[in-house]
Amino acid sequence: MSTDSSVSSHDGAGNRDTLLARRFVSLADTLVDDFDVVDLLDGLVLTCVELLGVTAAGLLLSDQRGNLQLIASSSEASRLVELFQIESQEGPCLEAVRSGRPVTVEDLRSMQERWPQFATAAAGAGFHSAHACPLRLREETIGALNLFGSEAVSMTEDDMQIAQALADVATIGILQQRSLHRVSQLAEQLQTALNSRIVIEQAKGVLAEYGQVDMDGAFNALRSHARRINAKLGVVAQQVVRREIPPEELLERPPT
């Protein structure tokens, strides 16, 4: 979908298969009793960008009231477009949730009549194609994965199947937890994830202001630090907001 360097475009198929297998193992490893939904889905969107040649990715999940909420995004641009999608109640991700089927749009300009507000907002953010995969198991759909491209081109059938398979892994993990506990586990997990996302946005603001970096740079610093110390993203974000971790510890170069 994009012309920048990507595993699918420039590396061999065997190399991508190896990386994909590793990502599936990594995602599966998170499916333990205390797995963190935000960490799981953050890894999912980053895997899509890394392996499928898309420009950005985002993921929406239904909360306990059935309203879609943004849980993960690979960039600030995709975060804003996803939020606009929820606000305007139109776009490929919402349609994938409602229909329970994948939605493919090679050129968003062709969707001006169908999704006028979303198509305009996506174009303004530099996206010209979009594809959505539902997070669905049998008759239950709990969200959708969005893939954005900077060019008006299609994804291959293989790439769409991979994206759907990644979405299926996340869906199974989330629903399995609910089945194991037999009590509003999914609603509780999603609410916890939403709370974590709020703290993450606050931490991004702290880092952006302190280091005079953009929100993408702030999030990358936050995520890199969490991985470096093997901690949950939400926990590190909370420590940043509470100033338990000084901002300069996460940023490569503190402001002068």
Phi and psi in degrees as a GROMACS rama.xvg file:
@    title "Ramachandran Plot"
@    xaxis  label "Phi"
@    yaxis  label "Psi"
@TYPE xy
-122.494  161.053  SER-2
-96.8673  2.86015  THR-3
-74.5397  171.009  ASP-4
-65.0454  134.993  SER-5
-149.35  155.421  SER-6
-61.164  -39.5402  VAL-7
-69.7492  -25.6709  SER-8
-91.579  -37.8201  SER-9
-114.336  -22.0614  HIS-10
-97.3414  163.953  ASP-11
-70.9543  159.771  GLY-12
-61.4788  -36.3884  ALA-13
-64.0417  -39.7257  GLY-14
-64.5423  -42.7159  ASN-15
-65.5332  -39.6086  ARG-16
-60.5225  -39.2599  ASP-17
-65.4501  -45.9731  THR-18
-63.9289  -39.8532  LEU-19
-63.7035  -42.7676  LEU-20
-60.0035  -40.6911  ALA-21
-63.6393  -39.4345  ARG-22
-66.8683  -38.5878  ARG-23
-64.0681  -40.7578  PHE-24
-64.0179  -41.5402  VAL-25
-63.0356  -42.8688  SER-26
-65.2552  -41.8886  LEU-27
-64.0436  -34.7314  ALA-28
-64.8586  -22.2627  ASP-29
-79.9901  -12.802  THR-30
-83.8431  63.0418  LEU-31
-112.227  176.554  VAL-32
-56.5271  -35.1063  ASP-33
-111.997  28.8761  ASP-34
-63.9411  149.681  PHE-35
-98.3763  121.595  ASP-36
-61.2902  -41.4046  VAL-37
-62.3649  -46.2076  VAL-38
-62.1253  -42.3013  ASP-39
-60.0562  -48.2996  LEU-40
-78.9735  -28.7109  LEU-41
-61.6874  -44.0855  ASP-42
-63.4775  -33.8586  GLY-43
-65.1908  -48.7605  LEU-44
-67.6652  -35.98  VAL-45
-67.1987  -36.3131  LEU-46
-63.2336  -40.434  THR-47
-62.1401  -44.6116  CYS-48
-64.3879  -40.6189  VAL-49
-69.9088  -40.2065  GLU-50
-104.721  -18.8364  LEU-51
-106.504  0.216529  LEU-52
72.2586  16.5251  GLY-53
-85.3628  160.035  VAL-54
-77.7428  -39.7822  THR-55
-156.549  164.484  ALA-56
-146.484  153.158  ALA-57
-148.277  163.698  GLY-58
-142.434  131.421  LEU-59
-112.424  140.621  LEU-60
-127.937  150.5  LEU-61
-80.243  135.018  SER-62
-86.8079  -172.636  ASP-63
-66.8113  -15.4871  GLN-64
-98.1633  2.42487  ARG-65
86.1085  7.98011  GLY-66
-91.9528  138.031  ASN-67
-73.846  138.932  LEU-68
-132.552  145.588  GLN-69
-76.2319  126.494  LEU-70
-112.553  -36.8799  ILE-71
-146.656  146.236  ALA-72
-151.899  147.553  SER-73
-87.7632  -13.9966  SER-74
-153.982  165.223  SER-75
-65.5084  -37.3758  GLU-76
-61.9363  -45.7049  ALA-77
-68.1398  -33.3883  SER-78
-61.4718  -45.6938  ARG-79
-66.8074  -39.0352  LEU-80
-67.1491  -39.9501  VAL-81
-63.7991  -43.067  GLU-82
-62.7456  -38.7931  LEU-83
-66.8563  -35.4818  PHE-84
-60.6302  -42.0656  GLN-85
-66.2525  -44.3786  ILE-86
-64.6957  -41.9156  GLU-87
-84.2138  -13.0562  SER-88
57.7359  39.831  GLN-89
-151.224  151.911  GLU-90
135.851  168.736  GLY-91
-63.5635  -36.86  PRO-92
-65.0114  -44.0238  CYS-93
-65.1042  -37.6052  LEU-94
-67.3516  -36.6902  GLU-95
-64.6422  -37.7422  ALA-96
-67.1691  -45.4069  VAL-97
-67.6215  -37.5558  ARG-98
-92.2215  -23.3723  SER-99
73.3824  15.8926  GLY-100
-127.481  154.355  ARG-101
-62.4724  149.111  PRO-102
-125.344  128.686  VAL-103
-123.443  126.164  THR-104
-129.685  106.653  VAL-105
-71.9051  -33.0192  GLU-106
-139.774  110.732  ASP-107
-65.7218  -18.2171  LEU-108
-63.745  -26.5519  ARG-109
-76.1027  -8.45883  SER-110
-102.742  12.3588  MET-111
-59.1683  -37.2627  GLN-112
-77.7002  -36.6081  GLU-113
-77.7268  -45.7856  ARG-114
-129.056  67.8018  TRP-115
-58.4767  -44.5487  PRO-116
-71.2738  -43.8191  GLN-117
-65.719  -44.6104  PHE-118
-59.672  -40.6909  ALA-119
-67.5285  -44.3461  THR-120
-64.9723  -41.5426  ALA-121
-64.7618  -43.0495  ALA-122
-62.9845  -38.7308  ALA-123
-63.7505  -27.3036  GLY-124
-89.5633  -0.130709  ALA-125
92.6552  13.7432  GLY-126
-104.541  134.974  PHE-127
-125.275  -3.07584  HIS-128
-143.747  154.089  SER-129
-150.967  143.67  ALA-130
-139.383  140.708  HIS-131
-130.53  136.841  ALA-132
-118.553  126.824  CYS-133
-71.1712  145.117  PRO-134
-89.273  94.2684  LEU-135
-136.35  139.196  ARG-136
-131.441  115.681  LEU-137
55.4588  -115.839  ARG-138
-96.945  2.8682  GLU-139
-107.162  122.14  GLU-140
-113.951  123.318  THR-141
-113.776  3.43795  ILE-142
164.749  -166.131  GLY-143
-156.176  151.555  ALA-144
-103.338  127.262  LEU-145
-107.181  136.1  ASN-146
-121.545  124.865  LEU-147
-112.974  141.518  PHE-148
-120.882  147.437  GLY-149
-82.1011  -8.0398  SER-150
-124.298  156.085  GLU-151
-85.4007  75.5046  ALA-152
-136.71  165.404  VAL-153
-94.4871  161.246  SER-154
-91.5681  152.347  MET-155
-72.2354  160.716  THR-156
-62.2136  -38.1394  GLU-157
-61.7985  -43.6276  ASP-158
-65.238  -38.4955  ASP-159
-65.5602  -37.5118  MET-160
-66.6419  -38.124  GLN-161
-65.1332  -44.9827  ILE-162
-59.734  -42.5054  ALA-163
-66.796  -37.5206  GLN-164
-64.0932  -40.5126  ALA-165
-64.0722  -41.8881  LEU-166
-63.5794  -37.7944  ALA-167
-64.6618  -39.0862  ASP-168
-60.281  -45.5229  VAL-169
-63.6724  -41.9723  ALA-170
-61.577  -46.7634  THR-171
-60.7857  -42.6595  ILE-172
-61.7776  -45.2661  GLY-173
-66.7291  -46.0322  ILE-174
-70.5415  -29.8385  LEU-175
-63.8787  -40.0994  GLN-176
-61.7968  -41.2297  GLN-177
-64.6657  -40.9291  ARG-178
-64.7163  -39.0237  SER-179
-65.8941  -38.2744  LEU-180
-92.6475  -17.4598  HIS-181
59.6385  15.7685  ARG-182
-141.061  129.671  VAL-183
2.76673  38.7501  SER-184
-67.2033  -40.6538  GLN-185
-62.6974  -46.9817  LEU-186
-59.895  -41.9042  ALA-187
-65.5446  -41.8755  GLU-188
-63.9409  -43.3664  GLN-189
-66.6097  -37.9544  LEU-190
-65.7632  -40.4841  GLN-191
-62.2441  -40.8101  THR-192
-63.7258  -41.2765  ALA-193
-63.8933  -41.3767  LEU-194
-63.2487  -40.7579  ASN-195
-63.3778  -40.2056  SER-196
-63.3773  -37.3548  ARG-197
-62.7153  -44.9669  ILE-198
-64.9458  -38.3555  VAL-199
-61.9709  -42.3812  ILE-200
-64.0969  -37.755  GLU-201
-64.3337  -42.9808  GLN-202
-64.6347  -39.0056  ALA-203
-59.7057  -40.2624  LYS-204
-63.8431  -41.1626  GLY-205
-61.0838  -48.1491  VAL-206
-67.6999  -39.3958  LEU-207
-62.976  -42.8226  ALA-208
-69.7099  -42.9308  GLU-209
-67.468  -47.6617  TYR-210
-92.5243  -1.18044  GLY-211
53.18  48.0775  GLN-212
-119.026  164.161  VAL-213
-77.2797  174.241  ASP-214
-67.6515  -31.9525  MET-215
-65.5371  -42.8566  ASP-216
-63.571  -39.1055  GLY-217
-64.7244  -41.6928  ALA-218
-68.402  -39.1666  PHE-219
-61.9507  -39.5119  ASN-220
-65.2439  -41.2099  ALA-221
-64.4875  -46.7833  LEU-222
-67.1547  -41.416  ARG-223
-62.3131  -40.146  SER-224
-66.615  -41.7037  HIS-225
-61.1121  -41.0605  ALA-226
-70.5773  -36.5412  ARG-227
-63.4278  -36.8721  ARG-228
-101.898  6.56778  ILE-229
56.9975  49.4697  ASN-230
-121.278  158.718  ALA-231
-69.4979  143.29  LYS-232
-58.726  -43.8167  LEU-233
-64.318  -35.889  GLY-234
-66.2886  -45.5994  VAL-235
-63.443  -41.6258  VAL-236
-59.8847  -43.0018  ALA-237
-63.492  -38.2539  GLN-238
-67.151  -34.7969  GLN-239
-67.6504  -45.1539  VAL-240
-62.3464  -38.2185  VAL-241
-82.2807  -0.890262  ARG-242
64.3608  23.9242  ARG-243
-76.1475  -23.1635  GLU-244
-118.3  121.015  ILE-245
-66.9975  140.688  PRO-246
-55.0104  -35.5665  PRO-247
-65.2207  -17.8182  GLU-248
-72.9157  -23.267  GLU-249
-96.9136  -28.9129  LEU-250
-89.0027  142.329  LEU-251
-63.6921  -41.6159  GLU-252
-133.237  112.898  ARG-253
-65.2523  156.852  PRO-254
-65.6221  149.618  PRO-255
